[in-house]
């Protein structure tokens, strides 16, 4: 997989104060409970402007202080969020502004043309809710859309690099709904920093250059993409300033005309036209998609109840269907608890080898159940999959000395958990791209946002909307093209208006009803394992939050092998796991798993923001008032 990254320190050379400046305090409410009145989405928003020159904060993996916190994969984006918080905006405001900035600096992983999931703790109501901004399939899609006439699956890469892979974007609708339901800023104000960032530019670092180089061949097929992202057919030089005036135009359109510009206006018409008949260079052609303006008009970002489970006294909240993240993280944690109960040995007392063995067994088991039962279909057995009794039944086959053969058969979440009979049907691991972006935010009032957004694989479909400078997603390739197993129902086949299954796992933990930890990661299906491993590392392995984020990772997803980072794969830990029957393999290019960001509450108005120290260039953790 190509790299998804936070920017390295090179990016911090540009003068942020000249680009991203704050709202006057007089334009912001005094408390986070205030909500803006709902105006028609297409009504022109008043542009108050951004004034002042906030002091840029340094890029750091850990920062402690008060006034609110932001942690993202990118320094510039984190600074945008901090500036919003510093001027009285709340967590929802900062989350949207930070996400929009990521669309500029992380355009191959997130942006207007994609979708995502937000888990949000509202300090006023003391409730956790979620917003589903996942992309949808066109109304014409069927279970056979990605199959050849003989019933076989179409070539995956051919579909990725075509209009057929593009789902109806959900990100703009999620932004508008998050601000309407939880925020204090207008969409106009929240998107202004991203517009200016796109206009003025950012300094290209090695990661951005590497990502561009990795995608240059396919980008060159699409003239609009090549014009925006390539320089004479190549990646922009490290240290150069990268501007995207077309993307600035897209943000200006959204903030002044509202999301109706995309879901019922000219911006939407441009998306539909390009997805149905992508412009290509002479001699090249790709399949067109099936999206229509009716599909755009029908799109809604949805409020949904979170997945709620408990782990060792903490309330764990995650994203529900069509994400599998909330369910799978809950099951992994439940299985780890069940292994403790069976063996009488706490996770905290294990050696690194025995801990990773337990984690691998729990993860592979959860993925077996996720692949069979979870998708955007009615009747997903959520309660049973997250039930400790189901975890106890699934744990009865756990051997502390030996790995179960892969793939592990899926279980029967039927509400009757008395047997210890092994399952009979084992399924292969479906493919899922590993790009994405994640951010976490908390404000001084105690609101918390954990938000994961994506355009699927790095560079999405490779197709840029002409004149608007943003890439369109390839999220529809997250559907299974054909059933995983003949004769077994597959909940993740394509269908009309259906949302493809995702592994995005934005998560919030409460302690005694109060926010304790917010966490998430990019990385496709490895998101589930990265988030779970971070939570376990912090709660059970006596690691600091940043050390839990930095710890060497293993990602066991019930495939023929399990991805392991070099610190595990090439050392005695890997050798010991192999002796137990684990089949370890390289985590792939660039041999890294995830890039977690997290924030924990220290009480008394203090926060610790933490981000990935080294993977993918390292992340950026900030607080409003550092200590």
N, C-alpha and C positions, 0 to 999 in steps of 0.2 A: 504494500500500500504506500501511496505517497504521503508525505508528511503533512499533518495538520498541526499548526503551531501557534504559540504565543511568540511575539517578536523578541529577538535578542536585544541586547543593550544598544545596538546600533540605532534602532528605531527611536530611542529616547533623545537623540540629538536635536530633533526638530523642536521648534519653540511652540509648545502647546498653547501658551497663553494667547498667541496670535490667532489660534484657530478655534479653540473651544473655550468659551467664556460663559459666565454664569448669568442666570436671571436675576434681576434686581429683587431684593427681598420683598419689596412692596407688592410684587406680582405673585408671590407665593403665599399659601395659607399658613396660619400660625400652628396648626395641628395637622397630624396625618389623617385625622378622621374626616376632614373636609373633602367633599367630592365635587368635581365640576358638573355643571348642568350638561345634560346630553343634548348636543346640537346635531342637526342632520349631518350625516357623514360627508355629504358632498358640499356642505356650506363652506365658503372660504373662511379660513381661520385667521384671526388677527395676528400679525407677526410683531411681537413686542421687541424682538431682538435680544441679543446676549451681550452683556456689558461687563467690564472689569477684566483683570488679568490674574487669574488664580495661579498660585505657585505650583508648578509641576512637582509631583512626588517621584522619588527614584523607583526604579524597577526593583522589586524584592520578592522573595518567596514567602516571607512572613512579615507581618506588620501588626502591631498591637496598639490599641488606643480607643478613643471614644468618638461619638458623633455619627457613627455608622461606618460600614465597611463594604468594600467591593473586592471580589476576586474573580479574575477572568484569565483567559489564555493570552491576553494581549495588554501591554502596558498602556497604550493610547486609549483603548476602550475602557480600561479600569479608571483612567484619569477622567474620562467623560462622566462616568457614573459618580465618582467622588465629587466632581464639581456640582452635579445636580443635588447630591445629598448636602453639600456644604451650604447651598443656597436655599435649603428648606424643602427640597423635594423628598418624596418618600421612596420606599423600596421599589414600588411598581414603576414610578417615574424613572428611577435610576436604571432599573432593569431594561426598560424599553430603550432608553438613550444609549446604554452600553451595548445592547444587542444591535442597534442600528449602526453604531460605530464599528462593531465587529464585521458588519456587512461590507464595510469599506476596507478594513485592514486584513480581514480574513475572507475575501470574496470567494475563495474556492471551497469554503466549508459552510458558509451561512449567508443569509441575505434575503432581500425582498422576494426572490424567486423560490424560496423554500418553505419550511414549516418547522414546528417544534412543540414542546410541552412546557408549561409553567406550573410549578407547585408553589402555592402562596399561603403564608400564615398572616392572617389579619389580626393585628394586636387589639383592635377595637372589639371585634366579635369573638376573638380567641378561637377562631376556627381555621382549619386548613381546607382550602379548595384547590381545584386545578382548572387549567384552561387547555383544551385540546385544540391545537392549531396544526394538526397533521394534515398533509396534503390528501386530496381525494382523487379517485379515478373518475374519468368521464362517465356519463350515464350510459354510454354505449358499450362499456367494457363487460366481458363475460369471462367465465372460467377458461375459455379457449383462446383468449386474446393473444397470449404469448406462446401459442403452440403452432407448429407447422401443420400442413394439411394431413400428414400421417399421424398426428397426435404427439409427436416428439416436441421437446422444448426448443424454442428459437435459440439462436446463438446469443449468449448473454451480452457480450461486448457490443454486438451489433445493435441490440435493443438499447443498451445504455446510451450510445452515441446517436440517438435518434429522437424524434418528437414523440415516439410511442412511450418513452420512459417518463415523460413529464406529467406530474400531477398538478392539480389546481393548487396554487400557492396558498398557504395558510398563515404565513408570518405576519403580513400587514393586518389581517383580521385579528390575530392574537394581540398585536400591539394595541390596536384601538380598543379591544375589549378589556385588556388589562388596565389601561388608563381610565376607561369608563367605569369599571367596577371597583378599582382599588386606588387609582392614581389621583394626583392633584394638578398635573400639567395637561395641557392640550396636546394632541398629536403634533400640531404645528410646532410647539416649543420643544417637545421631546426629540424631534427629528432634526432640528436646526444644527446641532453640533456635528451630526454625521454628514449633513449636506456640506458644511464648511470644510470638514476633513477631506471629503472627496474632491472639493474644489482646490484646496491648497496643497493637499498631498501629504504623504508620509515617506520616510526614508526606507528604501528597500533593504531588507536584511538577507542573510544567506538562505534562510528558510523559505521566504517568499520567492526568491530566485530559484531555489531547488524545486519548489512546487510547480512553478511556471515551466521550468525545463522539462520536468516529468510529464507535463501535459501539452507541451508545445506541438507535438505532431498532430494530436487530435484537435487542438485549438486552431491550428492552421487550416483545417478543413472548413471552418465557419468564419467568413470574412469579418463579421461584427466582433467575434471573439478575438480574432487575431489583431484587429485594429485597436481594441481596448487593452489587451493584456500582453501582446508581444511587441517587441521593438526590432524591426527589420527581421522578423521571423524568430527572434530569440527572446529569452527572458530579459527583463530590465536589469541593468547593472546594479550590483550591491553598492549601496551608498548613494544611488540616484534618488531623486524625488519622484514618486509615482502619484500622478493625479488621475482622476476619473471624472471629467466634467459631465459625461453622460449619466453616470450614477448620481451626481449632484442634481441633475435635472430630474431624475426619478424621485429622489427624496423631496425636492421642491414641489413636484407634482402631488405627491402623497400628503405633504404637510399643509399645502394650501388648498387642495381640492378634496382632501379626505380619501378614505379607502375606496369610495365609490369610483374614483378614477381607475382603480384596478378591477374592481368587481363589476363595474357597469359602464366604464368609460373608455377613453382612448388608450390608456395604458394597458387595460385588459385586452382591447382589440389588437394591440401590438403583440401581446403575449400569445393570443390565440393564433394570429396569423403566422408567427414564427414557429410555433410548436406544430402546426398542421403542415407547413411547407417550409422547413428550415432552409435558409440560404446557404449554399455551399460553393466552394471553388469550382472552377470549370473542370468537368470530368469526374466530379465526385457527386454522390447522391446518398441520402439517408432516408429512412422511413419517416413519413409524417405521422403526427399524432391524431387524436380524436377529440381533443378539447374544444368546446364551443363556448360562446358567451353565456349560454344558458347554464353551463356547468359553473362558470364564474359567479353568475348571479345567485346560484343556489348555495354557494359555499357559506358556511357558518363556523366560527370558532365557538367551541362548546364548553360550558361550565360543567364539570363532572365531580362527583365525590371521589376523594382519593382512595387508594389502597391503604388500609390501616392494619398494621400488625404491631406486635410488641416483642421486644427483645431485651431481656434482663432489666425490666423496669422502665425502659424507654418506649415511648410511642413512636413508631416509624411510619411515616407517610410518604407514599410514592405515587407514581402516575398509573392510572388505570388503562384498560383497553382503549385504543389499539396498541398502546405500549405494553410490552411484556415486562418492562423494567420493574415496576412496582411489585408485580406478582413474583417474579424470579428472585429479586433481592429478598423479599419476605421469606420465600421458601428456603433460600440458602441460609439465612440467619436461623430459621427454624430447624433446619437439618443440623447445623453446627450445635445448637442447643440440645437436640435429640442425641447427637453423638456423645456429648458430655454426660447426659443422663444414662446412656447405655454403658459407657465405660467407667463412669465415676471419676474421670480425669478432666479437669477444667482446661479450656483452651489456653488460658494464660500459663499453664504449667507445662505445655508441650514444647518439645524441641522444634526448631524451624522445619525440619523434615516432617515430623508428625503433624505439625500444624498445616503445612501445605498439602499433605496427603488428605487430611480432613477437608480442607477447603476444596480441593480438586474433586473429591467424591461428592460433596454437597453441590458444587456447581454443575457437574455433569448430570447429576440426578435432576436438578431443577431445570436444566435445559431439555432433558428428555421429556419432562412434563410440559414445559412451555411449548415445545415444537408440536406436540400433539393437541394441546387443548386451547391455546391462546391465539386469538385473532379477532378481527372486527366482525364478529358474528354473534347472534343471540345465544344465550345460554352458556357462556364461558363459566366454568365452575370456580369462580373467584374465591368464594368463601372456603371451599374445600381445599383448593390449592395452597391457601395461606393458613390453613388450620394446623395448629401444633400436633393434633392427633394424626393428620395425614403425614406430617413430617416424621412422626414417631414410627408409623408403619413403613415409610420409605427407608428409614434408618435401620430397620431390623436386619438388612443385608450388609450393613457396613462392617468391614473387617479392618481393625486398626493396623494390621500388618500387611495388607495386600489390597491392591487396586482392583475394582470390579472391571471385568472386560468391557471395552467400549465397542459400539454404543450401548449404553444402559437402556433396557426397555422402559417405556413410560409406565406410570402407575395408574391406578384407578381411583380418582377422587370422587368416590361415590357416597361418602358419609358413613361408611361402615369400615372401621379400621381395626380389625381383629386378626387378620391373617398375616403371614409373613411369606406368602408365595411370591416368587419372582415374577415380573412381567414376562410376556411372551413375544412382544413385538418391539424390535429396536429399529429406530429410524436414523437415516443419515443426517448430518448437519447441513442445514440450508446456508446459502451464502448471504452475507450482509456486508455492505461497504463500511469502511472504517473511518470516514471523515465525520465531522460534526464540530460544534463549539458549545462550551458551557460557561455559565456565569452564575455567581451567587452574590446576593446583596442583602444587607440588613440596614435598617435605619435607626435613628435615635429613639423612635417610639416603640421599637420592637417588631415592626413588620419584617417579614423575611421572604425573599424570592429565590427559588432555585429553578433555573431556566436553561434548558438544552434546546438548541436550534441547529438546523442542518439543511444542506441541499443534497444529501446522501454521500456519494463518493467524492473524493477530492476533485473539484472542478465540475461536479454535477454532470449534467448531460453534455457539457461542452458547448452548449448553445446559448449565446448572449442575445438579449432582446435589442434589436437595432435602435440606436438613438437613446437607449436608457442605461446601458453599461452594466447590467447585472446578469449573472448566469442563471439559467433555469435548472431546476432539480432533475434528478433521475430517480425519484423516490418510488415510482411504480415498479422498479426492479426489486424492491423489497418484498413484493409478492412472490410466492412460489410459482414458478411457471407451470409446473405439473405437480400432481400430488406427491408428497414425500414417499408414501407407501401405497401401493395398489390395494384397493379394498378398504383403506382406512381413511375416514373423513379428514380433510385437510382444511383447517380454519383460515388459512392464509392464501387462498387462491384469489385471483382478481375478481372483481364484480362491480356492478354499476354503483357509482358514488361511494365505493368502499374505501376505507383508509388502510394502507398496508401496515402490517405489524412492524413495530419498532422495538429496539432495545434501549432507547433513551431512558435514563433513570434519575431524573432530578428528584432529590430526596431531602426531607426535613425530619429531624428527630426532636421530640419534645421530652422534657424532663419535668414531671409534675405539672404538665400543662403549659410549660413555658419553653420557648425556643432554646434549643441546646446546640444543635449542629445542623448545618445545611451543607450538602455535598452533591457533586455530580461530575461527569467526565465526558469527553468525546471518545470515539473509538468503535462505532458500530456495535456488534455483539459483545465486544470486550468491555463495553461500558458497564454491563451488569457485573462482571467480575471485578472491574476496577473499583466501582463504588462499594461493593460488598467487602472487598479486601481492605479498603481504606477504613470502613466502619469497624471491621474486626480488628484491624491493626491498632486503631486508636482505643477502642473499648476493651479489648481482650489481650492485646500483646504488649501493653505497657509502653507504647510508642507515643511520642508527641504527635500532634496533628500533622505537622509537616513531614515528620519521619514516616508516619503511616502512609502519607501520599508518596513519598520517595522510595518506600520499600520495594525490593525486586518483586516483579509480578509474574503470576502464573494465570493463564486463562484456559480453563478446561470447559469446553462447550459440547461435550458428548460426541466429539468427532473421533476420527481414527487416531489423532494425536492431539496434544494440548500445547498451546504456545507458551514458551518460557523465555524470559529475558536472559541476557548473557550471564548475569550474576548467579542465576540459578542453573541455567543449561550447562555452562562450562565448568562448574565447580563440584565440590563434594555433595552439596545438597541435591543437585541434579542426578548425580550418580546414585545416591541413596534412594531417590524417588524412582529412578529407573529400575533399581533392584526390587522395588515393591510392585513393579508391573506397570508403572506409568510410562507412556510413550511420549517423550518430550520432543518438541521441535522448535526451531527458531520462531520468534514472534513475527518474523517477516521484516520487510524493509519499512522503516529504518531500525528494526529489531527493538521496538519500544511498544509498550502497551499503555494506552490511556494518557491523559494529562489532566489530572483531577484538580478541581478548585473547591475550597471549602471555607466556611466561617463558623466559628463557635462563639457562643456567648460566655463571657467570664463573669457576668453579674455586675451590678452597680454601674451599668451603662458602658462597660468595657467589652471589646470584641477582639478576637484574634482571627485575622484573615490569613489564609495559607493557600499556596499554589504550588504546582509542580516546580521543583528546583531546576531540573536539567532536561527532562524529556521534552523533545520537540522545541527546543530553544528556551524552555522555562516559562512559567506563567508570571502573573503580576498581582500581588496582594496589596491592598491599600486600606487605610482608615482615614477618616476625616481629620482627626486630631491625633497624630502619632504620639506615643509616649517616649 
